Amino acid sequence: MSAKYVLLYESAADVATNASVHFPAHKSWLDRFAADGALLMIGPFADPQADGAMSIFTTREAAEAFARDDPFVVNGVVRSWRVLEWNEALT
């Protein structure tokens, strides 16, 4: 098994309005982490307002660094976040 780190976002009440405003900066930020291989997957759940979003990182440090300075977090699109260690079973 190989450990990965799941970053879970809880959306703010006005996510539908504010996400589009801050998406270009968020996309630029996630592209940096994807380019160096730290970010493996990212995206919202089917109902982002109710369920938020998640991403998968190779290290806890990368997940936490991403969340701390993500424009979605900095600008209040995300209400809260947390990182969970996840043991990938299929490789």
LINMO-V413862 format. One record per pair of residues at least 12 apart in sequence whose ideal C-beta (glycine too) atoms are under 7 Angstrom apart, sorted by sequence separation. I is the first residue (numbers start at 1). J is the second residue. If there is no record, write none. Layout:
BEGIN
i->{I I}
j->{J J}
END
This chain:
BEGIN
i->{30 42 41 67 41 39 40 40 39 40 38 64 38 63 37 38 60 38 60 39 33 15 16 33 15 4 11 11 11 29 10 29 9 8 9 26 9 26 8 25 26 7 6 7 22 6 7 22 4 5 4 22 4 5 5 22 7 18 5 18 19 7 18 7 15 12 12 12 11 12 10 11 9 10 10 9 8 7 8 7 8 6 5 6 5 6 5 3 4 3 4 1 2 1 1 2}
j->{42 55 55 81 56 55 56 57 57 58 57 83 58 83 58 59 83 62 85 66 62 48 49 66 49 40 48 49 52 70 52 71 52 52 53 70 54 71 54 71 72 54 54 55 71 56 57 72 56 57 57 75 58 59 60 77 63 75 63 76 77 66 77 67 77 76 77 78 78 79 78 79 78 79 80 81 81 81 82 83 84 83 83 84 85 86 86 85 86 87 88 87 88 88 89 91}
END
